[in-house]
Amino acid sequence: MSETQPTQPLIEHLLELRRRLMWILGGLVVCFLALMPFAQQLYSFTAAPLMSSLPKDTSMIATDVIAPFFVPVKVTLMAAFLISLPHTLYQVWAFVAPALYRHEKRLVFPLVVSSFLLFFVGMAFAYFLVFPIIFKFLAGVTPTGVNMATDIDKYLSFILGMFVAFGTTFEVPVVVILLARMGVVTAEQLKVARPYVIVGAFIVAAVITPPDVLSQLLLAVPLVLLYEAGIWFSRFIKPVEREDETENDTPPPPAKVG
């Protein structure tokens, strides 16, 4: 019995992890099944920015036999993931919260919520503002006599990449605040790094967006502004010191064995 006692806490954690993962998967499946009847409408909504920019009597094409079925399913799965994301984040929080100090809990929860909201704002920014401009530009530079018939699978891959790029970009304030809270950087150091961040923002925008100046500005300018917002908030962030962690917080009680 004594030989198995040291492994008992690990087994309990693994069982709890499995339970949380099952809840996450269950939430995703429920949302996916609930949205499947609306798969075609979800795809039409996703394709609207490009369809509105295509020339008259032009549509997208499917070069793969099963693409007309699987592309709407992929869009539905993406929507189900986004809708179930609050439930997923709650399950992750419930798993890690017992092992956190009080000051860590006060920090992690608002960061998780703000990260979730900012990612959605970034996606909405890309969909409602960036996509119409990008697709209008691409339609305008299409050579005469060339039919702009985009494959639906490649279109989906493109917009997913752009969603991730803009959603991640809008996480910059969270990253800056977290680094300031951990004591890795100060507001003054962030100000000193401002020129390098501006240059890096335009390099990232040039790599991710189509090769037109307006699209690059639509990514680089928000990135710089969000960095400035992170600097402003970091002025009010007090770095966590080891003395605060050891004296003011009570660590989680050790797991019972046996």
C-alpha positions in Angstrom: 0.0 0.0 0.0 2.8 2.4 0.8 4.3 1.9 -2.7 1.1 3.2 -4.4 0.5 6.1 -2.0 2.9 8.6 -3.7 1.2 8.1 -7.1 -2.3 8.6 -5.8 -2.4 12.4 -6.2 -1.2 12.1 -9.8 -3.9 9.6 -10.6 -6.5 11.9 -9.1 -5.3 14.9 -11.2 -5.3 12.7 -14.3 -8.9 11.6 -13.6 -9.9 15.2 -13.0 -8.2 16.3 -16.2 -10.0 13.5 -18.2 -13.3 14.6 -16.7 -12.8 18.2 -17.7 -11.7 17.2 -21.2 -14.9 15.2 -21.6 -17.0 18.2 -20.5 -15.1 20.4 -23.0 -15.7 17.8 -25.8 -19.3 17.4 -24.8 -19.9 21.1 -25.0 -18.3 21.3 -28.4 -20.4 18.4 -29.7 -23.7 19.8 -28.4 -23.0 23.2 -30.0 -21.9 21.5 -33.3 -25.1 19.3 -33.5 -27.3 22.3 -32.6 -25.7 24.4 -35.5 -25.6 21.7 -38.1 -29.1 22.4 -39.5 -27.8 26.0 -40.2 -24.6 24.9 -41.8 -25.5 26.4 -45.2 -26.5 29.7 -43.6 -23.3 29.9 -41.6 -21.3 29.3 -44.7 -23.2 32.0 -46.6 -22.5 34.4 -43.8 -18.8 33.5 -43.9 -18.6 33.9 -47.7 -20.5 37.2 -47.8 -17.5 39.5 -47.7 -16.0 37.9 -50.8 -19.4 37.3 -52.6 -20.2 41.0 -52.3 -16.9 42.0 -54.0 -17.1 39.5 -56.9 -18.1 40.8 -60.4 -21.7 40.3 -61.4 -22.7 36.7 -62.5 -19.5 35.3 -60.8 -19.4 32.8 -58.0 -17.0 30.6 -56.1 -16.2 27.1 -57.3 -15.5 23.7 -55.7 -12.5 21.9 -57.2 -12.9 19.0 -54.8 -15.9 16.6 -55.1 -16.7 16.5 -51.4 -15.8 20.2 -50.8 -19.5 21.4 -51.1 -20.3 19.2 -48.1 -17.2 19.4 -45.9 -16.6 23.2 -46.2 -19.9 24.1 -44.6 -19.3 21.4 -42.0 -15.9 23.0 -41.2 -17.5 26.4 -40.9 -20.1 25.0 -38.5 -17.3 23.3 -36.4 -15.5 26.6 -36.2 -18.7 28.4 -35.1 -19.3 25.6 -32.5 -15.8 26.0 -31.1 -16.3 29.8 -30.7 -19.7 29.5 -29.1 -18.5 26.8 -26.7 -15.3 28.7 -25.9 -16.7 30.3 -22.7 -17.6 26.8 -21.4 -14.2 25.5 -22.4 -12.4 28.3 -20.6 -14.5 27.7 -17.5 -13.5 24.0 -17.5 -9.8 25.0 -17.8 -10.3 27.5 -15.0 -12.0 24.9 -12.8 -9.1 22.5 -13.3 -6.2 24.9 -12.5 -7.9 27.2 -10.0 -7.4 25.0 -6.9 -3.6 25.1 -7.5 -3.4 28.9 -7.7 -2.6 31.5 -5.1 -5.2 34.1 -4.3 -3.3 36.8 -6.2 -2.9 34.5 -9.1 -6.7 33.8 -9.2 -7.4 37.6 -9.1 -5.1 38.0 -12.1 -5.9 34.9 -14.2 -9.7 35.3 -14.3 -9.9 38.8 -15.7 -7.1 38.0 -18.2 -9.0 35.0 -19.5 -12.2 36.9 -19.9 -10.4 39.9 -21.6 -8.5 37.5 -23.8 -11.7 35.9 -24.9 -13.5 39.2 -25.6 -10.5 40.7 -27.4 -10.1 37.7 -29.7 -13.7 38.1 -30.7 -13.3 41.8 -31.3 -10.3 41.0 -33.5 -12.3 38.5 -35.6 -15.2 41.0 -35.9 -12.7 43.7 -37.0 -11.4 41.4 -39.7 -14.8 40.3 -40.9 -16.6 43.6 -41.0 -13.8 46.0 -41.9 -10.7 44.2 -43.3 -12.3 41.5 -45.5 -14.4 43.9 -47.6 -11.4 46.1 -48.3 -9.1 43.2 -49.1 -11.5 41.5 -51.5 -12.5 44.7 -53.2 -8.8 45.4 -53.8 -8.2 41.9 -55.2 -11.2 42.1 -57.4 -10.0 45.4 -58.7 -6.5 44.2 -59.7 -7.8 41.1 -61.4 -6.5 41.3 -65.0 -9.0 41.8 -67.8 -10.3 38.5 -69.2 -9.5 36.6 -66.0 -12.5 35.2 -64.1 -12.0 35.6 -60.3 -13.4 32.2 -59.3 -12.1 31.3 -55.9 -12.2 27.8 -54.5 -14.3 27.5 -51.4 -11.8 25.4 -49.5 -9.0 27.8 -50.2 -11.2 30.7 -49.2 -12.0 29.0 -45.9 -8.3 28.5 -45.2 -7.6 32.1 -46.0 -10.2 33.6 -43.7 -9.3 31.2 -40.9 -5.7 32.4 -41.1 -6.9 36.0 -41.1 -9.2 35.4 -38.1 -6.3 33.8 -36.1 -4.0 36.7 -37.1 -6.3 39.5 -36.1 -7.6 37.7 -33.1 -4.0 37.1 -31.9 -3.1 40.7 -32.6 -5.8 42.0 -30.4 -4.3 40.0 -27.5 -1.4 42.4 -27.3 -2.7 44.4 -24.3 -3.2 41.2 -22.3 0.4 40.0 -23.1 1.8 43.4 -22.1 -0.2 43.6 -18.8 0.8 40.0 -18.0 4.5 40.7 -18.5 4.2 43.9 -16.4 2.4 42.0 -13.6 5.1 39.3 -13.6 7.8 41.9 -13.3 9.4 41.0 -16.6 9.1 44.5 -18.1 8.1 48.0 -16.8 6.2 50.7 -18.4 9.4 52.6 -19.1 10.9 49.6 -20.8 7.8 49.2 -23.0 8.1 52.9 -24.0 11.7 52.4 -25.0 10.8 49.4 -27.1 8.0 51.3 -28.9 10.0 52.0 -32.1 10.9 48.4 -32.5 7.3 47.3 -31.9 6.1 49.8 -34.6 8.6 48.4 -37.2 7.7 44.8 -36.2 4.0 45.6 -36.5 4.4 46.7 -40.1 6.6 43.7 -40.9 4.0 41.3 -39.5 1.2 43.1 -41.4 3.2 42.9 -44.6 3.6 39.2 -44.2 0.1 38.3 -43.2 -2.1 40.6 -45.3 -2.3 41.0 -49.2 0.2 43.3 -50.8 -1.7 46.5 -50.6 -0.9 49.4 -48.3 -4.4 49.8 -46.9 -4.7 46.2 -45.7 -1.3 46.4 -44.1 -2.3 49.6 -42.3 -5.5 47.9 -41.1 -3.4 45.4 -39.2 -0.4 47.4 -38.2 -2.2 50.4 -36.9 -4.4 48.5 -34.5 -1.4 46.5 -33.3 0.5 49.7 -32.4 -2.6 51.2 -30.7 -3.2 48.1 -28.7 0.5 48.1 -27.6 0.0 51.7 -26.5 -3.1 50.6 -24.6 -1.0 47.9 -22.9 1.6 50.5 -21.9 -1.1 52.7 -20.4 -2.6 49.9 -18.4 0.8 48.7 -17.2 1.3 52.0 -15.4 -1.3 50.9 -12.9 0.0 47.3 -12.5 2.1 46.5 -9.5 4.5 43.6 -10.2 4.1 40.6 -7.9 7.1 40.2 -5.6 8.1 37.0 -3.9 7.5 38.5 -0.5 3.9 39.2 -1.4 3.5 35.6 -2.6 5.0 34.0 0.5 3.6 36.3 3.2 0.2 37.4 2.0 -1.0 34.3 0.2 -1.8 30.9 1.6 -0.8 28.2 -0.8 -3.3 25.5 -1.7 -3.4 22.6 0.9 -1.5 19.5 -0.2 -3.6 16.7 -1.6 -4.5 13.9 0.9 -2.9 10.6 0.3 -4.4 7.3 1.0 
